[in-house]
Amino acid sequence: MAAKKKTALALFLLLVVFGGGFVSGIVAYQWMQVSAPRRPKRMGFLKRLKIRLDLSEQQFVSVKKVLKSFRPKYRTMRKENRKRLRTLREQMRADIQTLLNDSQKAEFKIMIDAYKKRKADRRKRRRQRRKRRR
């Protein structure tokens, strides 16, 4: 009987300790979320124009039309430049690889793969932020 009481007491104390740690963790997490510095929300170009230039409603609508009309041209130019940059970057990497020995080439490949992963992660986070804004 005494052994059962000691076991029950030990289990109770164990639950109290783990429960306290769990609650402390939740409180600390919430506190960190509240006290963490937040980046100000990015404002779109059109909104910045409206605020900083103090545009009237008519000007706002007109500027919005202008921006909308240039959007396809801008996107086309960005795509073309991305292709050029990608080609240039690949050529640069190929030229660098000709200068490296085998172990350096392997390390260089690891570096490039890590860069590509970071870039993909950034792109993924950007898409998620855009979805949340909508």
ZIMORA-V803313 format. One record per pair of residues at least 6 apart in sequence whose ideal C-beta (glycine too) atoms are under 8 Angstrom apart, sorted by sequence separation. I is the first residue (numbers start at 1). J is the second residue. D is the distance in whole Angstrom. If there is no record, write none. Layout:
((I | J | D) (I | J | D))
This chain:
((49 | 55 | 6) (53 | 59 | 8) (43 | 51 | 8) (55 | 63 | 7) (97 | 105 | 6) (100 | 108 | 6) (50 | 60 | 5) (97 | 108 | 6) (96 | 108 | 7) (50 | 63 | 8) (46 | 60 | 8) (49 | 63 | 6) (93 | 108 | 8) (46 | 63 | 7) (46 | 64 | 6) (93 | 112 | 7) (46 | 67 | 6) (45 | 67 | 7))
